[in-house]
Amino acid sequence: MGSKKPFLVALLVHALSSGMILLSKAAFNMGMSTSVFVFYRQVAGTIFLVPFAMIFEGKNAKPLSLLTFCKIFMLALLGITLTLNLYGVALIYTSASLGAATINCISVITFAFAVLLRMEKVTVKTVPGIAKVAGIMVCMAGVVTLAFYKGPVLQPLCHLHFQPHSGQDHHADGQASSGKKWILGCFLLLVSCICWALWLVLQAQILKSYPSKITFTSIQCLSSAVQSFIVAIALERDPHQWKLGWNFRLLAVVYCGIFVTGVAHYLQAWVIATKGPVFHAVMTPSNLVMTILGSVFLLGETINLGSVLGAILLVISLYSVLWGKSKEQNMDNNLGCLPVQAQTDRSTQVKETPVLSSNPRPSLSM
């Protein structure tokens, strides 16, 4: 169970992320401002995490230097504030299933950044290295397919419309069906994934110098809440957008704030610190499957052939990179075992030598 724990935790993180995409898309379809939504979810996550940080890591947490705080603050700006605002606007222009499909780019982009930062290596002369490069190329092809090819609509057998309806639904559908806004939404999704991937890589670096994960995540949430408030004040002046009642908006904010910003980000930090930034992306296709099912049967969205083909290409690119990485790790492990085996053989021969030469000595004494 210990070896499966990172795998199960990563799967849980992606399941929580799938619920975030569905609830966020439903809230945006109801007319909720993306910047206000991001601010409220970060506040909810901060309120949830800070007590746990004080209880479990209050006395044992590593002292926070000014330089480390500035790094975490800028990391929150890049990976949370900017990413979530761009991702929210992109969801309005596209669909929940497309938002989940583009998340498959994150692992490939994360690997590219890891190579640039010399956290990963690529040997083009080997088959695993070629697989990694091919995965990046297939990822680019998948993004282009999602953006510029829709194809015919694939109709499911049945719909279960659990999404709350409002007068904004037709407006949101019109936005998603617009060709220019669809391409813009795909571009924003790609930019948000780039920011997300860079966030994962830089997060692994900072966690090496500041291993207190709950405190680390709490500081990120608090910093992002302050940043998101500034963004929301600048972009949203309608006072009605800031009101939260006992409705679906509150449910979306509480879920995304507690279970995603709070729980999922902490679990993600644990997985990254344990297995590295690329391992976290191994179960990303499960997010896509769960989101597609939810968007079709719960939100009543339509799925185009282009979205399916693009998603398949992104999944292929994901596993191409991961396959190449696993093969290179196996090769490195085998090479690392050779000197140990040779040393073991030499030590065995040394031990056997006195045994062979010990027989003549008694005869000489006789």
QUISULBEL-V635355 format. One record per pair of residues at least 6 apart in sequence whose C-alpha atoms are under 8 Angstrom apart, sorted by sequence separation. I is the first residue (numbers start at 1). J is the second residue. D is the distance in whole Angstrom. If there is no record, write none. Layout:
i:I j:J d:D
i:I j:J d:D
This chain:
i:28 j:34 d:7
i:114 j:120 d:5
i:115 j:121 d:6
i:123 j:129 d:5
i:124 j:130 d:5
i:175 j:181 d:7
i:176 j:182 d:6
i:207 j:213 d:7
i:210 j:216 d:7
i:244 j:250 d:6
i:271 j:277 d:8
i:272 j:278 d:8
i:295 j:301 d:6
i:296 j:302 d:6
i:115 j:122 d:7
i:122 j:129 d:5
i:123 j:130 d:8
i:175 j:182 d:8
i:272 j:279 d:7
i:296 j:303 d:7
i:91 j:99 d:6
i:271 j:279 d:8
i:272 j:280 d:6
i:90 j:99 d:8
i:111 j:120 d:7
i:124 j:133 d:8
i:271 j:280 d:6
i:122 j:132 d:7
i:87 j:99 d:8
i:268 j:280 d:7
i:108 j:135 d:7
i:109 j:136 d:8
i:108 j:136 d:6
i:285 j:315 d:6
i:108 j:139 d:7
i:105 j:139 d:6
i:147 j:182 d:7
i:148 j:183 d:7
i:147 j:183 d:5
i:282 j:318 d:8
i:282 j:319 d:8
i:147 j:186 d:6
i:146 j:186 d:7
i:147 j:187 d:8
i:221 j:261 d:7
i:282 j:322 d:7
i:102 j:143 d:7
i:221 j:262 d:8
i:38 j:81 d:8
i:143 j:186 d:8
i:218 j:262 d:8
i:217 j:262 d:8
i:38 j:84 d:7
i:38 j:85 d:7
i:143 j:190 d:8
i:98 j:146 d:8
i:217 j:265 d:7
i:217 j:266 d:6
i:35 j:85 d:6
i:34 j:85 d:6
i:214 j:266 d:6
i:217 j:269 d:8
i:213 j:266 d:7
i:34 j:88 d:6
i:34 j:89 d:7
i:213 j:269 d:7
i:213 j:270 d:7
i:28 j:88 d:8
i:25 j:88 d:8
i:29 j:92 d:7
i:24 j:88 d:8
i:28 j:92 d:7
i:204 j:269 d:8
i:208 j:273 d:8
i:25 j:91 d:6
i:203 j:269 d:8
i:207 j:273 d:7
i:25 j:92 d:7
i:204 j:272 d:6
i:204 j:273 d:6
i:25 j:95 d:8
i:25 j:96 d:6
i:200 j:272 d:8
i:204 j:276 d:7
i:204 j:277 d:7
i:22 j:96 d:6
i:21 j:96 d:6
i:201 j:277 d:6
i:200 j:277 d:6
i:21 j:99 d:7
i:21 j:100 d:7
i:93 j:172 d:8
i:92 j:172 d:6
i:94 j:175 d:8
i:95 j:176 d:7
i:18 j:100 d:7
i:93 j:175 d:5
i:94 j:176 d:5
i:92 j:175 d:7
i:93 j:176 d:5
i:94 j:177 d:8
i:92 j:176 d:7
i:109 j:193 d:8
i:110 j:194 d:8
i:113 j:197 d:8
i:164 j:248 d:7
i:105 j:190 d:8
i:109 j:194 d:6
i:113 j:198 d:7
i:94 j:181 d:8
i:102 j:189 d:7
i:106 j:193 d:6
i:110 j:197 d:5
i:114 j:201 d:6
i:93 j:181 d:6
i:94 j:182 d:5
i:102 j:190 d:7
i:105 j:193 d:7
i:106 j:194 d:7
i:109 j:197 d:6
i:110 j:198 d:6
i:113 j:201 d:7
i:93 j:182 d:6
i:109 j:198 d:8
i:99 j:189 d:7
i:103 j:193 d:7
i:106 j:196 d:7
i:107 j:197 d:7
i:110 j:200 d:7
i:93 j:184 d:7
i:94 j:185 d:6
i:102 j:193 d:7
i:106 j:197 d:5
i:110 j:201 d:7
i:93 j:185 d:5
i:94 j:186 d:7
i:92 j:185 d:8
i:90 j:184 d:8
i:91 j:185 d:7
i:90 j:185 d:4
i:89 j:185 d:7
i:90 j:186 d:7
i:90 j:188 d:6
i:89 j:188 d:8
i:90 j:189 d:6
i:87 j:188 d:7
i:86 j:188 d:6
i:87 j:189 d:6
i:86 j:189 d:7
i:86 j:191 d:8
i:87 j:192 d:6
i:86 j:192 d:6
i:83 j:191 d:8
i:84 j:192 d:7
i:83 j:192 d:5
i:82 j:192 d:7
i:83 j:193 d:7
i:83 j:195 d:6
i:82 j:195 d:8
i:83 j:196 d:6
i:79 j:195 d:6
i:80 j:196 d:8
i:78 j:195 d:6
i:79 j:196 d:5
i:78 j:196 d:8
i:79 j:198 d:7
i:79 j:199 d:5
i:78 j:199 d:7
i:79 j:200 d:8
i:75 j:199 d:6
i:75 j:202 d:8
i:75 j:203 d:7
i:30 j:164 d:8
i:72 j:206 d:8
i:30 j:165 d:7
i:71 j:206 d:8
i:163 j:298 d:6
i:30 j:166 d:6
i:161 j:297 d:7
i:162 j:298 d:5
i:163 j:299 d:5
i:26 j:163 d:6
i:29 j:166 d:8
i:30 j:167 d:7
i:31 j:168 d:6
i:159 j:296 d:7
i:160 j:297 d:5
i:161 j:298 d:5
i:162 j:299 d:7
i:26 j:164 d:7
i:30 j:168 d:5
i:68 j:206 d:8
i:159 j:297 d:5
i:160 j:298 d:5
i:161 j:299 d:6
i:29 j:168 d:6
i:30 j:169 d:7
i:158 j:297 d:7
i:159 j:298 d:7
i:160 j:299 d:8
i:161 j:300 d:6
i:29 j:169 d:5
i:156 j:296 d:7
i:160 j:300 d:7
i:159 j:300 d:6
i:68 j:210 d:8
i:29 j:172 d:6
i:81 j:224 d:6
i:72 j:216 d:8
i:76 j:220 d:5
i:80 j:224 d:6
i:75 j:220 d:8
i:76 j:221 d:7
i:64 j:210 d:8
i:73 j:219 d:8
i:77 j:223 d:8
i:81 j:227 d:7
i:72 j:219 d:7
i:73 j:220 d:6
i:76 j:223 d:6
i:77 j:224 d:6
i:81 j:228 d:6
i:155 j:302 d:7
i:62 j:210 d:7
i:72 j:220 d:6
i:76 j:224 d:6
i:154 j:302 d:7
i:155 j:303 d:7
i:62 j:211 d:8
i:153 j:302 d:7
i:154 j:303 d:5
i:62 j:212 d:7
i:73 j:223 d:6
i:77 j:227 d:7
i:153 j:303 d:6
i:154 j:304 d:6
i:61 j:212 d:6
i:73 j:224 d:8
i:153 j:304 d:4
i:154 j:305 d:7
i:152 j:304 d:6
i:153 j:305 d:6
i:151 j:304 d:6
i:152 j:305 d:6
i:61 j:215 d:7
i:150 j:304 d:6
i:151 j:305 d:5
i:152 j:306 d:8
i:57 j:212 d:7
i:150 j:305 d:6
i:151 j:306 d:5
i:150 j:306 d:4
i:57 j:214 d:7
i:149 j:306 d:5
i:150 j:307 d:6
i:57 j:215 d:7
i:149 j:307 d:8
i:146 j:306 d:6
i:53 j:214 d:5
i:54 j:215 d:8
i:145 j:306 d:6
i:146 j:307 d:5
i:52 j:214 d:7
i:53 j:215 d:5
i:145 j:307 d:8
i:146 j:309 d:8
i:145 j:309 d:7
i:146 j:310 d:5
i:49 j:214 d:7
i:50 j:215 d:8
i:53 j:218 d:7
i:145 j:310 d:5
i:146 j:311 d:8
i:144 j:310 d:8
i:110 j:277 d:7
i:111 j:278 d:6
i:142 j:309 d:8
i:143 j:310 d:7
i:49 j:217 d:8
i:50 j:218 d:6
i:110 j:278 d:7
i:142 j:310 d:4
i:49 j:218 d:6
i:141 j:310 d:8
i:142 j:311 d:7
i:142 j:312 d:8
i:107 j:278 d:6
i:142 j:313 d:5
i:143 j:314 d:8
i:46 j:218 d:6
i:141 j:313 d:7
i:142 j:314 d:5
i:107 j:280 d:8
i:107 j:281 d:5
i:139 j:313 d:6
i:46 j:221 d:5
i:106 j:281 d:7
i:107 j:282 d:8
i:138 j:313 d:6
i:139 j:314 d:5
i:45 j:221 d:6
i:46 j:222 d:6
i:138 j:314 d:7
i:104 j:281 d:8
i:139 j:316 d:8
i:43 j:221 d:7
i:138 j:316 d:7
i:139 j:317 d:5
i:42 j:221 d:6
i:43 j:222 d:7
i:46 j:225 d:8
i:138 j:317 d:5
i:139 j:318 d:8
i:42 j:222 d:7
i:104 j:284 d:6
i:137 j:317 d:8
i:103 j:284 d:7
i:104 j:285 d:7
i:135 j:316 d:7
i:136 j:317 d:6
i:42 j:224 d:7
i:43 j:225 d:6
i:135 j:317 d:4
i:42 j:225 d:5
i:134 j:317 d:7
i:135 j:318 d:7
i:101 j:285 d:8
i:135 j:319 d:8
i:39 j:224 d:8
i:40 j:225 d:8
i:103 j:288 d:8
i:135 j:320 d:5
i:136 j:321 d:8
i:39 j:225 d:6
i:42 j:228 d:8
i:134 j:320 d:7
i:135 j:321 d:5
i:39 j:226 d:8
i:100 j:287 d:6
i:101 j:288 d:6
i:134 j:321 d:8
i:100 j:288 d:5
i:132 j:320 d:6
i:133 j:321 d:8
i:39 j:228 d:5
i:131 j:320 d:6
i:132 j:321 d:4
i:38 j:228 d:7
i:39 j:229 d:6
i:131 j:321 d:6
i:132 j:322 d:8
i:97 j:288 d:7
i:100 j:291 d:6
i:132 j:323 d:8
i:36 j:228 d:8
i:100 j:292 d:8
i:131 j:323 d:7
i:132 j:324 d:5
i:35 j:228 d:7
i:36 j:229 d:8
i:39 j:232 d:7
i:131 j:324 d:5
i:132 j:325 d:7
i:97 j:291 d:6
i:130 j:324 d:8
i:96 j:291 d:7
i:97 j:292 d:5
i:128 j:323 d:7
i:129 j:324 d:6
i:35 j:231 d:7
i:36 j:232 d:5
i:96 j:292 d:7
i:128 j:324 d:4
i:35 j:232 d:5
i:127 j:324 d:8
i:128 j:325 d:7
i:97 j:295 d:6
i:96 j:295 d:6
i:128 j:327 d:6
i:129 j:328 d:8
i:35 j:235 d:7
i:36 j:236 d:7
i:128 j:328 d:6
i:35 j:236 d:7
i:33 j:236 d:7
i:36 j:241 d:7
i:36 j:242 d:7
i:95 j:301 d:7
i:97 j:303 d:8
i:33 j:241 d:6
i:32 j:241 d:6
i:44 j:253 d:7
i:98 j:307 d:7
i:101 j:310 d:8
i:102 j:311 d:8
i:105 j:314 d:6
i:108 j:317 d:7
i:44 j:254 d:6
i:48 j:258 d:6
i:101 j:311 d:5
i:104 j:314 d:6
i:108 j:318 d:6
i:111 j:321 d:8
i:45 j:256 d:8
i:46 j:257 d:8
i:104 j:315 d:6
i:107 j:318 d:7
i:41 j:253 d:5
i:45 j:257 d:4
i:102 j:314 d:8
i:40 j:253 d:6
i:41 j:254 d:7
i:44 j:257 d:5
i:45 j:258 d:5
i:49 j:262 d:6
i:101 j:314 d:7
i:105 j:318 d:7
i:108 j:321 d:7
i:43 j:257 d:7
i:44 j:258 d:6
i:45 j:259 d:8
i:48 j:262 d:7
i:104 j:318 d:6
i:41 j:256 d:6
i:42 j:257 d:6
i:45 j:260 d:8
i:37 j:253 d:7
i:41 j:257 d:4
i:45 j:261 d:5
i:46 j:262 d:7
i:32 j:249 d:8
i:40 j:257 d:7
i:41 j:258 d:8
i:45 j:262 d:5
i:42 j:261 d:7
i:41 j:261 d:7
i:27 j:248 d:7
i:27 j:249 d:6
i:27 j:252 d:7
i:24 j:252 d:6
i:23 j:252 d:5
i:20 j:252 d:8
i:20 j:255 d:7
i:20 j:256 d:6
i:20 j:260 d:7
i:16 j:259 d:7
i:17 j:260 d:7
i:16 j:260 d:6
i:13 j:260 d:8
i:17 j:264 d:8
i:16 j:264 d:7
i:13 j:264 d:5
i:12 j:264 d:8
i:13 j:265 d:8
i:13 j:267 d:7
i:13 j:268 d:7
i:10 j:267 d:8
i:9 j:267 d:7
i:10 j:268 d:7
i:9 j:268 d:8
i:10 j:271 d:7
i:9 j:271 d:7
i:6 j:271 d:6
i:6 j:274 d:8
i:6 j:275 d:7
i:14 j:283 d:7
i:18 j:287 d:5
i:22 j:291 d:7
i:10 j:280 d:6
i:14 j:284 d:6
i:17 j:287 d:7
i:18 j:288 d:7
i:21 j:291 d:7
i:10 j:281 d:8
i:15 j:286 d:8
i:10 j:282 d:8
i:11 j:283 d:6
i:14 j:286 d:7
i:15 j:287 d:6
i:18 j:290 d:6
i:19 j:291 d:7
i:22 j:294 d:7
i:10 j:283 d:7
i:11 j:284 d:8
i:14 j:287 d:5
i:18 j:291 d:5
i:22 j:295 d:7
i:26 j:299 d:7
i:11 j:286 d:8
i:15 j:290 d:7
i:7 j:283 d:8
i:22 j:299 d:8
